[in-house]
Amino acid sequence: MMQVARKGPWAALSDLFWRRPGVLLIVLLGPPLIWLVVIYIGSLVALLVQSFFSIDEFSGLITHEFTLKTYGELLRPSNFDIILRTTLMAASVTIASAFIAFPIAYYAARYATGRMKAFFYLGVMLPLWSSYLVKVYAWKLILAKEGILNWAIDGIGASAVLNGLLALPVIGGNSLSVSYVGTFLVFLYVWLPYMILPLQAALERVPRNLLEASDDLGAQSRQTLRYVILPLALPGLIAGSIFTFSLTLGDYIIPQIVGSSRLFIGQAVYAHQGTAGNIPLAAAFAVVPIVIMGLYLWAAKRKGAFDAL
């Protein structure tokens, strides 16, 4: 007579999961959801709460009373200039990245095959494998007055153009390494792969028969680009712009190493929570990129940018 093996705890647990799939779902999703809520959302809520406190001007201590005084300080000319400066830089880097990335991504998606496509991926991904700080400090040397870029510009006889650019107010400086132009170039180099890769993936999903149909119907190249390719590549363009725009908004290392002494939002957050000890103002500055990205995503959704996702 055969004896039935006794069920162990693991077998009983397996039976429970089989009979109640909802319990299995809770067990699988519970830990990451708890991590997300407690660590990520919890820290954001704590940050938001801190931004509604203020600093006592006499004692320098935090007053734990809800007020909009700290957000009012963001409208001061010195603080509002930081917000405007960072937003304009992020928008400029995003637009320039889109213009540079599109032909590269289009060629890789439509014409590159075999070894050429492998070379493309290697060329785009290779800068991401090196240290972030190494790349920034390398660019500081490249953009310096005695750097290789100035040497190359002098070699082609275009030093007058560079000097004229550096003589411009606001964006100029003594050299590229201490100017907004230099900061823009470093931002563009560092974040460009994050625009190329999503855009290339979106362009690869554009059906070739639509391009052939557009050509058969007599559409010119610019018409095909405007009415067929761009609308279908919009999800990749939006994804890339989210990366480049948000990463530029929150970065504080590049402006600290390359560029002028004027602060960006990331530097303002670092300064106020560190040496200044003004945690509420640092929190209010940190909320600004979140609000800007929220408004950007809302505007993109209203324009139908996510319909093809």
N, C-alpha and C positions, 0 to 999 in steps of 0.2 A: 504494500500500500504506500503510495507516494505521499511524502510530507510537503505541505505548502510552505515555502520559505517565508519567514517573518519579514515584514517590511521594516526597513530602517527609516530614520528621520528624513534622509534625502529622498527616498522613494515616496514617502508621504508628502513631502514638500512638492515633488514633481507632480504627484496626483492633484494636489491643490491648485497648482498653476494650470494644469490641463483642464480642470473643471471650472476654474474661475480665471479666464484670461485677463480680466480687469485687474486682478491682484498682481499678475505678472507685469502688466503695463506699469502699475504704480511702483513696483520694485525696481524696474529698469529705469524709469524716468525720474523717480523720486530723488536720488542723490544729486544728479546734475541740476534738477530744478531747485533743490534746496541751495546748492552752491550758487546758482544764478541769482536767486532771490536774496540770500543773505549777503554774499560777497559783492556782487555787482550792483544789483538794484539797491541793496541796503547802503552801500557806500555812496551811491548817487543821492539817495534820500538824505543821508547824513550831511552830504555836501550842500544840498538845497536848504536844509534847516540852518546850517551854519551861515549861509548867505543872508538870512533874515535877522541875524544878530548884528551888533555894531560895536565899535570900539569907543570906550570912554576917553575923550580927548584929554582929560586931566590926569587920570591914573594910568591910561594905556591898557586897561584890562577890558576883557570882552563883557559886554552887557547882554545877558541872556534874556532879552525881551524882544519879541517879534516887532520888526520895524522895516520900512522900505528905505531907510536912510542910506544903507550901504549901496543899494542899487542906484540911488540918487547920485552917489559919488562917481558912478560910472559915466555920468553925463558931464562931469567936469572936463574942460578942454583937454587937459593932459591925459586923462584916462580914455576919453572918447577918441582921441587921436590914435591911441594904441589899438582900439577895436577897429577903427577905420583902416589903419595901416595894415593890420593883419588880414582883414577881409579882402582888401584890394590885392594884396600879394597872393592870397590863396586863389582868388578869381583869375588873376593873371597867369599863375602857374597852371591852373586847370585848363584855361583856354589855349595856352601855348602847347601844353601836353597833347591836347586833342588834335591840333593842327599838325604836330610833328608825328604823332602816333598813327594817325589814320593812313597815310600812304605806306608806312612801314607795315602796318597790320594788314592792309589790303593786298600788298604784294605777297606777304607770307601766306595769306589765306587763299589767294587765287592763282598764283604763279609758282611759288616755291614748292618743290617736291624733293623727296629723298634726302640727299645730303644737304641740299640748300635749306630745307626746312629745319633739319637738325642743327645746322649752323645758326639759323635764325633763333631758335630756342636757346641755344647756348649763348649767343650774343646778348639776348635780353636777360637771361637768368644769371649770367656770370657776375654782373655787378652786385646782385643780391647776395652772393655767397661771401663777399668780403665784409669786413667790419664797417658798421655805419660811421663810427668815429674816424676810422682810417680814411674813408672816402672824403669826409668833410675836411679833415686836416690836409689831405692831399690837394683838394681843390683850393684851399687857402694858399698853399704854396704855388699852385698853378696860376692863380689870379693875382699874386703879389706883384709889386712893381718890377721886381727882378725875376719874375716867373717866366715860364716857357711861353705862356700866351702872349705876354707883352713882347717877348723876343720874336715870336712868329709874326705879330702885327707889325713890328718895326721892319721885319725882313721883307714884307710885301709892300712897304711904304704907306701903310694905313694908320700910322701913329696919330696923324692929325684928326682922323675920324674918332679914334679912341679918346683923345684929349678933349675933343668937343663933347663927346658923350659924358665924360667924367666932369666936365664943367657945368653941366646942366644942374639947376637947383633941385634939391630934394633927393633925386635918384643918383646924383654923382658923388664924387669923393676924391681923395688923394690917389687912390688906386682902385681897381676892381674888387680887391679883397676887403675894402672898407666902404663899399657902396651898396645901394639897393640892387643895382644891376648884378653885382656879384652874388648877392643873396638869392636873387631870382634864378641865376644860372645854376647854382648848387641845388636849390629846390627842384628845378626842372630835371636835372640829371638824376637825382636820388629817387624821385617819385615817377619818372616817366615809364618804367616797366609796369607799374600798377595801372597805367592807362593802356599800354600796348596789349597786354595779355587778355583782358576782358573784351577789348575791341576786336582783337584777332579771332577770339572764340565766337563772337557774334557774327563776324563777317563770314566765317566758315559755314555757318548755318543758313546763309542766304542761298536759296535754290538757284542753281545755274539756269534752269529752264525759264525762270522769271527774267533773268538778264537776256537770254536769247529771245524771249517773247517781246521784250522791250525793244530789242534791236530789230526784230522782224516788223514791228509796228511803226518803224521809222523814227524812233526816239533818238535824239542825239546823246552823246556821252554825258553831258552835264545834266540832261533831263533824266537819264537813267540813274545818275548819281543822286539827284535831288528827290525823285519820286519813288525810287525802288530801293536803292542801297541804303541811303541814310535812314529812312523809317525803319527798315528791318535791322539795322545796326544800332539803333537808338538804345536798346537795353544794355548793350556792351558799353556804349558811350556814357550812359548814366552811371553804370557800375564803376567805370574808370574815374569819372568825375567825382563820385562819392569818395573814392580812395584818395585821390590827389588833393581835393579840396579839404577834406577833414584832416588828413595828415599834415598839410601845410598849416591849417588853423591851429593845431595843437602843438606843433614843434617849437621847441625853445633852444635846442642845441645849435642848429644851423645859424639862426640870427645871432647867437652869442659868440660864435667863432668867426663867421663871415658876415660882414656888414657893418653898419654904423652903430653908434651907441644907443639909438632910439629903440625902445622896447617893443616886443611883440606880446601877444596875449600869454603865451607859454612862459616867457620871461617874467611878465608881471605877476603871474601866479606864483612862480618860484620865488621871486623877490619878496612878495607880501607875506607868504607863509613861512619864509625863512628869516632873513635878516630883519625885515620890518615887523614881523610878528602880528600882522593884521590878517588873521585867518578869515574873518567875514568878507573882507574885500577880495582876498584870494579866491574864496569860494564863489563870490559873485562874478569875478572874471572867468572862472572855470565854467560857470553856467552859460556864459555867452556863446561859446562854440556849439553847445548842445542846442541852444535856441536857434542859432543860425542854421545848423544842419536840419533841425526840425522844420523850419520854414522852407528850406531848399527842397526837402523831400515832399512837403505838402504842395509846393508850387509845381514840382515835377509830376506829381500824381494828378493834379488838376489838369495839366496839359496832356495827360494820357501817356506819359513816358513809360509807365509800367504795364501798359495794356498788353504788350507783346511778351512780357516775362512769363 
